[in-house]
């Protein structure tokens, strides 16, 4: 059904026209390579598929993160508040524990939880 439709015939004509205007390995490819090299960071090798270096990508992401924080400070305040509350709860579990080796497992698991809790949010 699709193979005999006029829409498919029109699509094939458009594809042939595009391929005729922009042949593979033609002048369009050279223009693309020149454009890409002019946009590519000078610290990268020419064969690198990336436009920006890793350091520059990290700088941009960190800067964007700070912009998001400045745009909505309530998230920062709520996170600080709840982390403070959780630190009080976790530290209260250490209060009045025996000073023996019987509490090693509970102390270790609390320290593990305290260390990984900020990553979970």
C-alpha positions as CSV (number, residue, x, y, z in Angstrom):
1,X,0.0,0.0,0.0
2,X,2.7,2.5,1.0
3,X,5.0,1.4,-1.9
4,X,2.4,2.4,-4.5
5,X,1.3,5.7,-2.8
6,X,2.0,9.1,-4.3
7,X,3.4,10.2,-0.9
8,X,6.2,7.7,-1.2
9,X,7.0,8.7,-4.7
10,X,7.1,12.4,-3.7
11,X,9.4,11.5,-0.7
12,X,11.8,9.5,-3.0
13,X,11.9,12.5,-5.4
14,X,12.8,14.8,-2.5
15,X,15.5,12.4,-1.3
16,X,17.0,12.2,-4.7
17,X,16.9,16.0,-5.1
18,X,18.6,16.5,-1.7
19,X,21.3,13.9,-2.6
20,X,21.9,15.7,-5.9
21,X,22.3,19.0,-4.2
22,X,24.4,17.7,-1.3
23,X,26.6,14.8,-2.6
24,X,28.5,12.6,-0.2
25,X,32.0,13.9,0.4
26,X,31.1,17.1,-1.6
27,X,31.5,20.8,-0.8
28,X,28.9,20.7,1.9
29,X,31.1,18.3,3.9
30,X,34.0,20.6,3.6
31,X,31.9,23.6,4.8
32,X,30.7,21.5,7.7
33,X,34.2,20.5,8.7
34,X,35.5,24.1,8.6
35,X,32.5,25.3,10.7
36,X,33.1,22.6,13.2
37,X,36.8,23.3,13.5
38,X,36.1,27.0,14.0
39,X,33.7,26.2,16.9
40,X,35.9,23.5,18.5
41,X,38.0,24.4,21.5
42,X,41.6,25.1,20.7
43,X,42.8,22.7,23.5
44,X,41.1,19.7,21.8
45,X,42.6,17.7,19.0
46,X,41.1,18.0,15.6
47,X,39.9,14.4,15.6
48,X,38.0,14.8,18.8
49,X,34.2,14.5,18.4
50,X,33.6,17.0,21.2
51,X,33.3,20.8,20.8
52,X,34.3,21.7,24.3
53,X,36.9,20.3,26.6
54,X,35.9,18.2,29.6
55,X,37.0,21.0,32.0
56,X,34.9,23.6,30.1
57,X,31.9,21.3,30.2
58,X,32.3,20.9,34.0
59,X,32.7,24.7,34.4
60,X,29.5,25.3,32.5
61,X,27.5,22.7,34.5
62,X,28.7,24.0,37.8
63,X,28.0,27.6,36.8
64,X,24.5,26.5,35.7
65,X,24.0,24.8,39.0
66,X,24.8,28.0,40.9
67,X,22.5,30.0,38.7
68,X,19.7,27.5,39.5
69,X,20.4,27.9,43.2
70,X,20.3,31.6,43.0
71,X,17.1,31.5,41.1
72,X,15.3,29.4,43.8
73,X,16.9,29.7,47.2
74,X,14.0,27.9,48.9
75,X,15.3,24.5,47.8
76,X,18.7,25.3,49.3
77,X,17.1,26.4,52.6
78,X,14.9,23.4,52.8
79,X,17.8,21.0,52.1
80,X,19.9,22.7,54.8
81,X,17.1,22.6,57.3
82,X,16.3,18.9,56.8
83,X,19.9,17.9,56.7
84,X,20.3,19.7,60.0
85,X,17.3,17.8,61.5
86,X,18.6,14.5,60.2
87,X,22.0,15.2,61.7
88,X,20.4,15.8,65.1
89,X,18.4,12.6,64.8
90,X,21.4,10.5,63.7
91,X,23.7,12.0,66.4
92,X,21.0,11.4,69.1
93,X,21.3,7.6,68.4
94,X,24.9,7.8,69.5
95,X,23.9,9.3,72.9
96,X,24.2,7.0,75.9
97,X,25.6,4.0,73.9
98,X,27.8,1.6,75.7
99,X,31.6,2.2,75.3
100,X,32.1,-1.5,74.5
101,X,32.6,-3.5,71.3
102,X,29.0,-4.5,71.4
103,X,28.0,-1.2,69.7
104,X,30.5,-1.5,66.8
105,X,27.9,-2.6,64.3
106,X,25.4,0.1,65.2
107,X,28.0,2.8,65.2
108,X,29.4,1.6,61.9
109,X,25.9,1.4,60.3
110,X,25.0,4.9,61.6
111,X,28.3,6.4,60.2
112,X,27.6,4.7,56.9
113,X,24.0,6.1,56.8
114,X,25.2,9.5,57.9
115,X,27.8,9.5,55.1
116,X,25.4,8.4,52.4
117,X,22.3,10.3,53.4
118,X,23.1,13.6,51.6
119,X,23.6,11.6,48.4
120,X,20.2,10.0,48.5
121,X,18.3,13.2,48.4
